[in-house]
Amino acid sequence: MSPPDTPFQQLDFLYTPSGDVAADLAYFTEVLGGRVVFAIDSMGTRVAAIELIEGPPLLLLADHVGGERPILVYRVGDLGAALDLLESRGWKREHTFEIPHGPCCSFRSPGGHRIALYQLTRPEVAQHFEGRRDF
């Protein structure tokens, strides 16, 4: 359960940079025993989702995410309200965009940590991707 003064509900995704998604996918499944949720190759981008444990967070390996640090993607109940709360504490708004699950805002902490907040407005998306295996 979240403290009452935070908008964060749950860490749903670890969005992790990958130089070779297929090779990383093989390691996380064949060596570590993870379950492939999906492996998508679309429009020049590869993303694979792996469950290492039952339940969140889902590990997403992505070749279009640069850098060395993963992006911690937290679900919030109301993205606008969450961003307003953080701004009231001195946080600076960066850019918002859409992910398949709903609206999202990603940013870096002063120490370089990568964080994103999203509002789950399309819960059916998870079922749509489940089992898709392009590679």
C-alpha positions as CSV (number, residue, x, y, z in Angstrom):
1,M,0.0,0.0,0.0
2,S,1.3,3.5,-0.9
3,P,1.8,6.2,1.7
4,P,-1.1,8.7,1.5
5,D,1.1,11.6,0.2
6,T,2.3,9.8,-2.9
7,P,0.5,9.3,-6.3
8,F,2.3,6.0,-7.0
9,Q,0.1,2.9,-6.9
10,Q,2.3,0.2,-8.3
11,L,5.5,-0.5,-10.2
12,D,4.1,-2.2,-13.3
13,F,7.1,-2.2,-15.7
14,L,10.8,-2.1,-15.8
15,Y,11.5,-0.7,-19.3
16,T,15.1,-1.8,-19.9
17,P,17.5,-0.8,-22.7
18,S,18.7,-3.7,-24.8
19,G,21.3,-3.8,-27.6
20,D,20.1,-7.3,-28.7
21,V,16.5,-8.0,-27.6
22,A,16.5,-11.6,-29.0
23,A,19.7,-12.5,-27.1
24,D,18.5,-10.9,-23.9
25,L,15.1,-12.6,-24.2
26,A,16.9,-16.0,-24.6
27,Y,19.0,-15.4,-21.5
28,F,16.1,-14.3,-19.3
29,T,13.9,-17.2,-20.4
30,E,16.4,-20.1,-21.0
31,V,18.9,-19.3,-18.2
32,L,16.8,-17.5,-15.6
33,G,13.5,-19.3,-16.3
34,G,11.3,-16.3,-17.1
35,R,8.1,-16.6,-19.1
36,V,7.8,-14.8,-22.4
37,V,4.7,-12.6,-22.3
38,F,5.3,-11.2,-25.8
39,A,8.1,-10.5,-28.2
40,I,7.1,-7.8,-30.8
41,D,9.0,-6.7,-33.9
42,S,7.2,-3.8,-35.4
43,M,8.2,-0.7,-37.4
44,G,11.9,-1.3,-36.8
45,T,11.5,-1.7,-33.0
46,R,11.8,-4.8,-30.9
47,V,10.2,-5.1,-27.5
48,A,10.0,-8.3,-25.4
49,A,8.1,-8.7,-22.1
50,I,9.2,-11.2,-19.6
51,E,7.7,-12.4,-16.3
52,L,10.3,-13.4,-13.8
53,I,7.8,-13.7,-11.0
54,E,4.0,-13.9,-11.0
55,G,2.7,-10.4,-10.9
56,P,4.4,-7.0,-11.5
57,P,6.7,-5.6,-12.5
58,L,6.9,-6.9,-16.0
59,L,10.4,-6.7,-17.5
60,L,10.4,-5.0,-20.9
61,L,13.5,-5.3,-23.0
62,A,13.6,-2.6,-25.7
63,D,16.0,-1.8,-28.4
64,H,14.7,1.8,-28.9
65,V,15.4,2.8,-25.3
66,G,18.9,4.4,-24.9
67,G,21.1,4.7,-21.9
68,E,22.1,2.3,-19.3
69,R,19.4,2.7,-16.7
70,P,16.0,1.2,-16.8
71,I,12.8,3.3,-16.7
72,L,10.7,2.5,-13.7
73,V,7.1,2.8,-14.9
74,Y,4.6,3.4,-12.1
75,R,0.8,3.3,-12.4
76,V,-1.1,6.2,-10.9
77,G,-4.9,6.6,-10.5
78,D,-5.0,10.0,-12.2
79,L,-2.1,11.2,-14.2
80,G,-3.1,14.9,-14.2
81,A,-3.5,14.9,-10.5
82,A,-0.3,13.1,-9.9
83,L,1.7,15.5,-12.0
84,D,0.0,18.5,-10.3
85,L,1.0,17.0,-6.9
86,L,4.6,16.5,-7.9
87,E,4.7,20.0,-9.4
88,S,3.5,21.5,-6.1
89,R,6.6,19.9,-4.6
90,G,9.0,21.5,-7.1
91,W,9.1,18.8,-9.7
92,K,9.5,20.0,-13.3
93,R,7.1,18.6,-15.9
94,E,8.9,17.1,-18.9
95,H,6.9,15.5,-21.8
96,T,3.8,13.5,-21.8
97,F,2.9,10.9,-24.5
98,E,0.8,7.8,-25.0
99,I,1.9,4.2,-24.3
100,P,-0.4,1.3,-25.3
101,H,-1.8,1.2,-21.7
102,G,-2.7,5.0,-21.5
103,P,-1.2,8.5,-21.0
104,C,2.3,8.6,-19.6
105,C,4.9,11.2,-18.5
106,S,8.6,10.2,-18.2
107,F,11.3,12.2,-16.5
108,R,14.8,11.9,-14.9
109,S,15.5,12.6,-11.3
110,P,18.4,15.0,-10.5
111,G,20.5,11.9,-9.9
112,G,19.7,10.5,-13.4
113,H,17.1,7.9,-12.4
114,R,14.5,7.4,-15.1
115,I,10.9,7.3,-13.9
116,A,7.6,7.3,-15.7
117,L,4.1,7.7,-14.5
118,Y,1.1,6.4,-16.4
119,Q,-2.6,6.1,-16.0
120,L,-4.2,2.8,-17.0
121,T,-7.0,3.8,-19.3
122,R,-6.8,0.8,-21.7
123,P,-6.5,-2.3,-19.5
124,E,-7.5,-4.5,-22.5
125,V,-4.1,-3.9,-24.1
126,A,-2.3,-6.4,-21.9
127,Q,-4.5,-9.2,-23.2
128,H,-4.1,-8.0,-26.8
129,F,-0.3,-8.4,-26.6
130,E,-0.3,-11.6,-24.5
131,G,1.2,-14.5,-26.4
132,R,2.4,-12.5,-29.5
133,R,5.7,-13.8,-30.6
134,D,7.3,-12.2,-33.6
135,F,10.8,-13.5,-32.9
